């Protein structure tokens, strides 16, 4: 019985699986951190592009853009005011 228990304790196959799990967990934590840090910068860049496109196209940009407004016709000249 003691020999079987000692053989189970010496078995190292399970340890390598645990090590792989720890490595995968560390890689995941680092990836989440990098994506979080870069994600905010990318979001800011897309917001700037959206805003500039909205200005150039006459819309409001953002999540609820306004359609472009047609150009206004020129106003006729006003007659000069009479001198009293």
Backbone as numpy.savetxt, mean C-alpha at the origin, in Angstrom:
# Nx Ny Nz CAx CAy CAz Cx Cy Cz
13.05 -51.47 28.40 12.23 -50.28 28.40 13.10 -49.02 28.40
14.15 -49.04 29.20 15.04 -47.89 29.28 15.76 -47.67 27.95
16.07 -48.73 27.25 16.74 -48.60 25.95 15.82 -47.92 24.93
14.53 -48.26 24.95 13.57 -47.64 24.02 13.44 -46.14 24.32
13.39 -45.77 25.59 13.29 -44.36 25.97 14.53 -43.61 25.54
15.70 -44.22 25.73 16.96 -43.58 25.32 17.02 -43.42 23.80
16.50 -44.38 23.07 16.49 -44.31 21.60 15.59 -43.17 21.12
14.45 -42.97 21.79 13.54 -41.88 21.43 14.20 -40.53 21.72
14.94 -40.42 22.81 15.60 -39.16 23.15 16.71 -38.83 22.17
17.37 -39.85 21.62 18.45 -39.62 20.68 17.94 -39.32 19.27
16.69 -39.59 19.00 16.14 -39.37 17.66 16.12 -37.87 17.37
16.80 -37.44 16.29 16.94 -36.02 15.97 16.08 -35.56 14.80
15.24 -36.41 14.28 14.42 -36.02 13.13 13.43 -34.92 13.49
12.83 -34.98 14.63 11.87 -33.97 15.05 12.51 -32.62 15.29
13.76 -32.62 15.74 14.45 -31.37 16.00 14.68 -30.57 14.73
14.99 -31.23 13.64 15.22 -30.49 12.40 13.93 -29.83 11.91
12.79 -30.48 12.14 11.51 -29.88 11.75 11.24 -28.63 12.58
11.57 -28.69 13.87 11.38 -27.52 14.73 12.29 -26.39 14.27
13.51 -26.69 13.91 14.45 -25.67 13.43 13.93 -25.02 12.15
13.42 -25.84 11.23 12.84 -25.27 10.00 11.64 -24.37 10.32
10.84 -24.77 11.27 9.70 -23.95 11.67 10.14 -22.60 12.24
11.18 -22.62 13.06 11.71 -21.36 13.62 12.26 -20.47 12.52
12.98 -21.04 11.57 13.53 -20.26 10.46 12.41 -19.64 9.64
11.38 -20.41 9.35 10.24 -19.88 8.57 9.54 -18.77 9.35
9.40 -18.92 10.65 8.76 -17.89 11.47 9.59 -16.60 11.45
10.91 -16.71 11.56 11.77 -15.52 11.52 11.71 -14.82 10.16
11.73 -15.60 9.10 11.63 -15.02 7.76 10.29 -14.30 7.60
9.23 -14.89 8.13 7.90 -14.27 8.04 7.86 -12.94 8.79
8.45 -12.91 9.98 8.46 -11.67 10.77 9.23 -10.57 10.04
10.38 -10.93 9.47 11.17 -9.94 8.73 10.42 -9.46 7.50
9.79 -10.37 6.77 9.03 -9.98 5.57 7.88 -9.05 5.93
7.17 -9.34 7.00 6.07 -8.47 7.42 6.59 -7.09 7.79
7.72 -7.03 8.48 8.30 -5.74 8.85 8.71 -4.93 7.64
9.35 -5.56 6.66 9.78 -4.86 5.45 8.57 -4.38 4.65
7.58 -5.22 4.50 6.39 -4.84 3.74 5.66 -3.68 4.44
5.61 -3.71 5.76 4.96 -2.62 6.48 5.71 -1.30 6.30
7.04 -1.36 6.33 7.83 -0.14 6.18 7.74 0.42 4.77
7.83 -0.43 3.78 7.79 0.01 2.39 6.36 0.35 1.98
5.39 -0.35 2.54 3.99 -0.16 2.16 3.51 1.26 2.35
3.91 1.90 3.43 3.48 3.28 3.68 4.07 4.22 2.63
5.31 4.01 2.24 5.93 4.86 1.22 5.26 4.67 -0.14
4.92 3.43 -0.46 4.25 3.16 -1.73 2.85 3.78 -1.72
2.16 3.69 -0.60 0.83 4.27 -0.49 0.90 5.79 -0.68
1.90 6.43 -0.10 2.07 7.88 -0.25 2.34 8.23 -1.71
3.17 7.45 -2.39 3.47 7.71 -3.80 2.22 7.58 -4.66
1.43 6.54 -4.44 0.21 6.36 -5.22 -0.81 7.48 -4.95
-0.85 7.95 -3.71 -1.76 9.04 -3.37 -1.36 10.31 -4.11
-0.06 10.58 -4.19 0.41 11.77 -4.92 0.08 11.66 -6.41
0.30 10.48 -6.99 -0.01 10.29 -8.41 -1.50 10.47 -8.64
-2.33 9.90 -7.77 -3.78 10.02 -7.91 -4.21 11.48 -7.82
-3.63 12.21 -6.91 -3.99 13.61 -6.74 -3.62 14.43 -7.98
-2.41 14.21 -8.51 -1.97 14.96 -9.69 -2.81 14.60 -10.92
-3.14 13.33 -11.08 -3.99 12.94 -12.20 -5.38 13.56 -12.07
-5.88 13.62 -10.86 -7.18 14.24 -10.64 -7.15 15.72 -11.00
-6.06 16.40 -10.67 -5.95 17.82 -11.01 -5.87 18.01 -12.53
-5.07 17.18 -13.19 -4.87 17.32 -14.63 -6.11 16.95 -15.43
-6.86 15.99 -14.96 -8.03 15.53 -15.70 -9.31 16.23 -15.27
-9.22 17.11 -14.30 -10.38 17.87 -13.88 -11.25 17.14 -12.89
-10.87 15.96 -12.46 -11.65 15.22 -11.49 -11.17 15.52 -10.09
-11.82 14.91 -9.15 -11.47 15.15 -7.76 -10.39 14.21 -7.26
-10.15 13.12 -7.97 -9.18 12.14 -7.49 -9.75 11.37 -6.31
-8.96 10.55 -5.70 -9.39 9.82 -4.52 -10.38 8.72 -4.86
-11.19 8.36 -3.88 -12.10 7.23 -4.05 -13.41 7.64 -4.73
-13.71 8.93 -4.80 -14.96 9.39 -5.40 -14.66 10.55 -6.36
-14.02 10.26 -7.50 -13.63 11.35 -8.40 -14.84 11.99 -9.08
-14.72 13.27 -9.36 -15.76 14.01 -10.07 -15.47 13.95 -11.57
-16.50 13.91 -12.41 -16.24 13.89 -13.85 -15.66 15.24 -14.30
-14.90 15.24 -15.38 -14.34 16.50 -15.87 -15.44 17.46 -16.28
-15.23 18.73 -15.98 -16.20 19.77 -16.32 -15.91 20.30 -17.72
-16.97 20.54 -18.53 -16.73 21.10 -19.86 -16.25 22.55 -19.75
-15.49 23.02 -20.72 -15.03 24.41 -20.65 -16.20 25.38 -20.75
-16.09 26.48 -20.03 -17.13 27.50 -20.03 -17.00 28.37 -21.28
-18.13 28.74 -21.91 -18.05 29.61 -23.08 -17.58 31.01 -22.65
-16.92 31.72 -23.55 -16.45 33.06 -23.18 -17.64 33.99 -22.96
-17.50 34.88 -22.00 -18.53 35.85 -21.69 -18.45 37.02 -22.67
-19.60 37.54 -23.10 -19.55 38.72 -24.00 -19.01 39.94 -23.24
-18.37 40.85 -23.96 -17.82 42.02 -23.26 -18.97 42.87 -22.69
-18.73 43.46 -21.54 -19.70 44.30 -20.86 -19.60 45.72 -21.45
-20.74 46.35 -21.66 -20.66 47.75 -22.13 -20.08 48.65 -21.05
-19.40 49.69 -21.42 -18.83 50.58 -20.41 -19.94 51.25 -19.59
-19.65 51.50 -18.36 -20.62 52.16 -17.46 -20.73 53.62 -17.84
-21.95 54.20 -17.81 -22.10 55.62 -18.17 -21.45 56.52 -17.13
-20.89 57.64 -17.63 -20.27 58.62 -16.70 -21.36 59.57 -16.20
-21.46 59.79 -14.89 -22.48 60.73 -14.40 -22.13 62.18 -14.59
